[in-house]
Amino acid sequence: MTLTFTDIELERFLDDISEPFFTGDIGKWRARMVLPFSMETGSGPVTLTSDADVRRNFDLYLEACEAMGLDVVDREPLGFEHCEDGTVLATYRTNLMRKGQRITAPYTSTALLHPTSEGWKMSAILNARGHHAWTGRPPKNTGE
């Protein structure tokens, strides 16, 4: 499958993985991932293997957003690299904001994106900041 990945596609992807944390639209978040999905965090890997895992993990992020009073998750595109196998490594910086103020230090992550018949979907995020870093709860490898 040949899909073209451009700056515009990167911006669409980042919007699609940011907006659901304020709309509660897990469908939009889930539509941008393939299972199994892994997040490499500072506390270790988290692997989501089912829709139930995705739901539990998403709900914990929603709780963290509410607890922190977030009103913006700004993901700034930094660049992307086309890989020989047709995948793309997309790198971005995340700013967690409340009332126009950054409330944590920004952090940089890279998503591994795969071309699918439904568009570009991620199978992994490297250097994800898990909800546990926001809430102080240690993660389980299922994302709980």
Backbone bond lengths (Angstrom), bond angles and torsions (degrees), N, CA, C in turn:
res aa  C-N    CA-C-N  psi(-1)  N-CA   C-N-CA  omega(-1)  CA-C   N-CA-C  phi
1 M - - - 1.447 - - 1.522 108.02 -
2 T 1.317 115.46 129.88 1.454 120.41 179.68 1.522 109.63 -112.64
3 L 1.302 115.67 113.25 1.459 122.49 172.83 1.517 107.01 -121.31
4 T 1.297 116.28 146.21 1.457 120.77 176.92 1.522 108.84 -93.90
5 F 1.326 115.87 130.32 1.461 121.05 176.42 1.520 107.40 -107.02
6 T 1.332 116.16 123.95 1.464 122.63 -175.94 1.526 109.70 -128.40
7 D 1.318 115.89 176.38 1.468 120.82 174.89 1.529 110.68 -57.59
8 I 1.321 116.70 -38.82 1.470 120.36 179.75 1.524 110.47 -64.70
9 E 1.336 117.10 -41.81 1.468 119.85 178.64 1.528 110.52 -64.69
10 L 1.328 117.89 -37.72 1.461 120.75 177.42 1.527 110.12 -62.29
11 E 1.312 117.58 -44.28 1.470 120.02 178.88 1.525 111.32 -63.30
12 R 1.326 117.48 -41.71 1.475 120.67 177.12 1.525 110.86 -60.72
13 F 1.330 115.62 -45.24 1.459 120.70 179.16 1.531 110.27 -58.80
14 L 1.325 117.20 -48.11 1.465 120.55 -178.30 1.524 111.55 -63.75
15 D 1.333 117.55 -38.96 1.473 120.44 175.07 1.525 110.43 -61.54
16 D 1.333 115.98 -43.94 1.466 120.65 -177.14 1.524 113.09 -66.55
17 I 1.338 118.02 -27.65 1.467 118.92 179.12 1.527 112.43 -95.91
18 S 1.333 117.70 -1.07 1.467 121.42 178.11 1.523 112.10 -104.39
19 E 1.313 116.52 -48.38 1.467 122.64 -175.85 1.537 114.16 -54.59
20 P 1.336 119.79 -39.70 1.467 119.43 -176.65 1.530 114.97 -58.32
21 F 1.323 117.46 -22.48 1.462 119.20 -179.20 1.524 112.16 -75.00
22 F 1.328 117.04 -8.55 1.463 121.06 176.48 1.515 112.24 -113.99
23 T 1.326 116.29 -22.80 1.467 119.86 178.79 1.520 111.61 -97.03
24 G 1.341 116.69 -17.11 1.460 120.79 -175.88 1.521 112.64 74.88
25 D 1.336 117.17 12.30 1.466 122.48 -176.79 1.521 110.67 -82.25
26 I 1.329 115.81 84.45 1.460 119.58 -179.80 1.521 111.50 -63.74
27 G 1.334 117.40 -26.98 1.458 120.66 179.63 1.515 112.46 -60.06
28 K 1.315 116.64 -40.29 1.467 120.89 179.13 1.525 110.52 -67.48
29 W 1.329 116.60 -40.08 1.471 122.21 177.53 1.526 109.57 -64.79
30 R 1.323 116.10 -49.29 1.469 121.81 -177.59 1.528 111.19 -64.22
31 A 1.329 117.23 -33.63 1.465 121.13 -179.00 1.525 112.45 -64.87
32 R 1.314 117.96 -16.60 1.461 121.84 -179.01 1.526 112.93 -101.91
33 M 1.350 117.67 13.68 1.461 119.10 179.23 1.519 111.56 -133.30
34 V 1.325 114.47 156.08 1.456 122.20 171.19 1.520 107.28 -115.13
35 L 1.307 116.23 148.31 1.462 121.62 177.65 1.524 109.01 -102.93
36 P 1.321 118.86 145.25 1.462 124.55 -3.08 1.530 110.55 -69.77
37 F 1.326 114.24 148.93 1.455 122.43 -179.19 1.517 107.56 -117.78
38 S 1.327 116.66 133.00 1.462 118.94 -178.72 1.521 111.10 -123.75
39 M 1.323 113.65 145.68 1.460 122.19 174.99 1.518 106.87 -124.46
40 E 1.295 116.31 123.81 1.454 121.06 175.91 1.517 106.96 -96.06
41 T 1.331 116.08 111.13 1.458 121.79 -177.55 1.523 109.77 -110.62
42 G 1.307 116.18 170.47 1.454 120.76 177.28 1.514 112.78 -61.72
43 S 1.321 116.78 -22.44 1.465 121.63 179.89 1.517 112.76 -95.73
44 G 1.323 117.08 1.24 1.453 120.47 179.65 1.518 111.50 122.29
45 P 1.330 115.73 178.63 1.460 120.13 -176.38 1.522 112.64 -77.61
46 V 1.327 114.78 148.88 1.460 123.11 172.61 1.523 105.51 -125.84
47 T 1.335 116.96 129.79 1.458 121.25 179.75 1.515 109.66 -122.28
48 L 1.320 115.71 127.36 1.460 122.53 176.72 1.521 106.91 -107.61
49 T 1.333 116.88 120.59 1.462 120.25 -174.97 1.519 113.81 -113.04
50 S 1.328 117.33 -8.07 1.468 120.27 -177.26 1.525 109.65 -142.49
51 D 1.329 115.24 165.03 1.464 119.13 175.82 1.525 110.91 -62.49
52 A 1.335 117.26 -31.98 1.471 120.25 177.25 1.531 110.37 -64.71
53 D 1.339 117.31 -39.79 1.472 120.74 176.02 1.525 110.54 -62.39
54 V 1.337 116.14 -43.28 1.468 120.76 179.84 1.524 109.45 -61.37
55 R 1.320 117.48 -44.85 1.475 122.07 -179.46 1.529 110.72 -61.12
56 R 1.339 117.27 -48.28 1.475 120.44 -179.75 1.526 110.71 -59.72
57 N 1.320 116.11 -46.16 1.454 120.77 -178.36 1.526 111.15 -65.66
58 F 1.326 117.48 -43.21 1.463 122.40 178.79 1.525 110.24 -60.90
59 D 1.329 116.67 -44.89 1.465 120.24 179.90 1.526 111.88 -60.99
60 L 1.331 116.99 -36.58 1.464 119.92 177.81 1.530 111.22 -67.18
61 Y 1.309 117.19 -37.32 1.466 119.74 174.68 1.523 110.78 -65.12
62 L 1.343 117.63 -40.54 1.470 119.98 177.35 1.526 110.71 -60.40
63 E 1.338 116.88 -42.54 1.468 120.62 177.53 1.524 110.62 -61.27
64 A 1.333 116.91 -41.71 1.463 120.59 179.84 1.528 110.82 -65.15
65 C 1.334 117.01 -41.36 1.478 120.55 177.68 1.520 110.38 -59.68
66 E 1.327 115.90 -43.74 1.466 120.05 -179.61 1.526 110.93 -66.45
67 A 1.331 116.91 -45.08 1.464 120.80 -178.69 1.530 111.72 -61.89
68 M 1.326 116.27 -34.35 1.463 120.59 -178.86 1.523 112.50 -87.07
69 G 1.315 117.38 -9.95 1.457 120.63 -177.95 1.520 113.18 69.40
70 L 1.329 116.59 29.56 1.466 119.89 -178.72 1.516 110.78 -64.40
71 D 1.328 115.18 140.19 1.460 118.56 171.28 1.523 111.51 -124.77
72 V 1.334 116.83 -6.24 1.463 121.07 175.33 1.525 109.23 -147.82
73 V 1.329 115.74 132.55 1.459 122.36 164.06 1.522 104.26 -113.33
74 D 1.330 115.49 104.22 1.456 121.49 -176.88 1.521 108.58 -98.54
75 R 1.325 115.67 117.10 1.462 120.32 177.49 1.528 108.07 -109.78
76 E 1.315 114.41 113.60 1.463 122.49 -176.08 1.529 109.57 -94.71
77 P 1.333 118.22 120.47 1.465 119.60 179.32 1.526 111.01 -66.97
78 L 1.326 115.96 132.33 1.461 120.80 177.82 1.522 111.80 -107.93
79 G 1.325 117.05 -24.47 1.460 120.01 178.99 1.513 111.18 153.39
80 F 1.326 114.99 174.76 1.458 119.97 178.06 1.519 109.35 -149.67
81 E 1.327 114.49 159.04 1.459 121.80 -179.43 1.516 108.72 -131.00
82 H 1.320 116.12 127.88 1.461 121.51 174.25 1.524 108.03 -80.71
83 C 1.314 116.78 129.61 1.461 122.12 179.79 1.531 109.56 -99.59
84 E 1.325 116.15 156.94 1.464 121.14 -177.00 1.520 113.30 -61.18
85 D 1.329 117.53 -26.86 1.469 120.19 -178.30 1.525 112.95 -84.93
86 G 1.334 117.52 5.16 1.458 121.32 178.54 1.515 114.40 94.46
87 T 1.322 117.29 -7.41 1.462 120.53 177.04 1.528 109.50 -82.04
88 V 1.324 114.57 172.41 1.465 121.42 179.05 1.519 108.34 -133.66
89 L 1.321 116.25 138.00 1.461 122.35 170.64 1.525 106.72 -101.14
90 A 1.332 116.53 114.43 1.468 122.17 -177.47 1.524 109.02 -110.16
91 T 1.318 116.52 123.82 1.463 121.59 -176.13 1.527 109.67 -112.18
92 Y 1.327 114.37 137.73 1.464 120.56 -176.56 1.522 110.06 -149.79
93 R 1.338 115.17 158.59 1.466 122.05 177.16 1.524 107.86 -109.93
94 T 1.330 116.02 133.71 1.464 121.36 -179.56 1.520 110.17 -105.59
95 N 1.330 114.86 131.77 1.463 123.25 173.63 1.520 107.90 -117.97
96 L 1.315 116.98 122.34 1.463 122.40 177.08 1.525 107.12 -96.49
97 M 1.334 116.05 121.01 1.464 121.06 -169.61 1.528 112.45 -123.51
98 R 1.334 114.03 147.07 1.471 121.90 172.23 1.520 107.00 -138.05
99 K 1.316 115.95 121.63 1.471 122.22 179.03 1.529 111.90 51.12
100 G 1.328 115.70 44.18 1.454 120.96 176.52 1.515 115.48 78.34
101 Q 1.321 117.84 1.79 1.464 122.17 -179.39 1.524 109.97 -111.61
102 R 1.311 116.26 135.19 1.463 120.67 173.79 1.523 106.96 -70.73
103 I 1.335 117.52 129.86 1.468 119.30 -175.94 1.520 113.54 -107.05
104 T 1.311 117.43 -7.68 1.461 122.00 171.04 1.522 106.86 -141.60
105 A 1.302 116.24 164.71 1.461 119.07 176.38 1.526 109.17 -63.98
106 P 1.328 117.71 142.53 1.465 119.27 176.45 1.529 109.60 -65.12
107 Y 1.313 115.85 155.65 1.458 119.61 177.26 1.520 109.70 -140.04
108 T 1.323 114.96 152.95 1.459 122.13 -176.53 1.517 109.37 -107.25
109 S 1.329 115.48 136.49 1.463 122.26 179.76 1.519 109.37 -133.75
110 T 1.324 115.16 160.83 1.459 121.88 175.08 1.514 108.85 -129.91
111 A 1.339 115.93 129.89 1.465 121.96 177.44 1.526 108.92 -104.54
112 L 1.337 115.70 138.77 1.460 122.15 173.13 1.521 107.22 -93.54
113 L 1.340 116.47 114.85 1.461 122.46 -174.63 1.522 110.79 -110.11
114 H 1.338 114.45 139.75 1.462 122.17 -179.66 1.523 109.69 -117.85
115 P 1.334 117.34 138.96 1.462 119.19 174.00 1.532 109.16 -75.23
116 T 1.323 116.73 131.34 1.463 121.36 176.99 1.526 108.16 -132.38
117 S 1.313 116.05 171.96 1.467 119.62 178.05 1.525 111.33 -65.01
118 E 1.334 116.92 -16.36 1.467 122.13 179.37 1.522 112.14 -104.30
119 G 1.311 117.62 12.34 1.460 121.42 -179.44 1.521 111.49 106.08
120 W 1.320 116.12 -167.15 1.465 122.68 -176.77 1.520 110.38 -81.13
121 K 1.343 115.23 129.47 1.465 120.87 179.84 1.521 109.52 -131.45
122 M 1.327 115.69 146.25 1.466 120.78 -178.21 1.523 110.87 -94.01
123 S 1.333 114.62 142.78 1.464 120.58 174.09 1.522 111.16 -110.25
124 A 1.329 116.32 -13.39 1.465 119.62 -178.03 1.522 110.33 -160.08
125 I 1.335 114.09 150.58 1.463 121.53 169.07 1.525 106.77 -125.98
126 L 1.311 116.02 126.02 1.459 121.80 175.37 1.515 108.50 -95.93
127 N 1.316 115.77 136.27 1.458 123.35 -178.93 1.524 111.66 66.25
128 A 1.322 115.11 40.83 1.462 120.07 173.19 1.520 107.96 -72.72
129 R 1.311 116.68 146.71 1.458 119.59 172.84 1.513 105.48 -102.29
130 G 1.311 115.85 107.37 1.454 120.30 -175.50 1.517 113.15 -70.77
131 H 1.323 114.42 160.50 1.465 120.40 177.11 1.514 110.73 -56.24
132 H 1.340 117.13 -28.22 1.462 121.06 -179.97 1.526 111.19 -63.35
133 A 1.338 117.46 -31.78 1.468 119.75 177.91 1.524 110.24 -69.72
134 W 1.324 116.74 -27.94 1.456 120.67 179.03 1.518 110.67 -80.51
135 T 1.334 116.38 -39.10 1.464 120.35 -171.26 1.521 113.45 -100.61
136 G 1.337 117.80 -12.70 1.457 120.49 -178.43 1.517 113.77 82.43
137 R 1.342 117.32 8.02 1.465 121.42 178.54 1.517 109.15 -95.91
138 P 1.348 118.67 127.78 1.462 119.44 179.95 1.530 110.57 -68.83
139 P 1.345 117.02 143.98 1.456 119.80 -178.10 1.517 112.35 -83.59
140 K 1.317 114.42 157.99 1.455 121.64 165.78 1.518 105.30 -101.68
141 N 1.311 117.96 161.67 1.460 118.29 -176.92 1.520 113.17 -70.79
142 T 1.333 118.34 -1.02 1.463 122.12 174.80 1.517 111.26 -95.49
143 G 1.324 117.62 1.34 1.455 120.67 179.15 1.507 114.11 91.84
144 E 1.331 118.27 4.81 1.470 121.16 179.59 1.514 110.46 -82.20
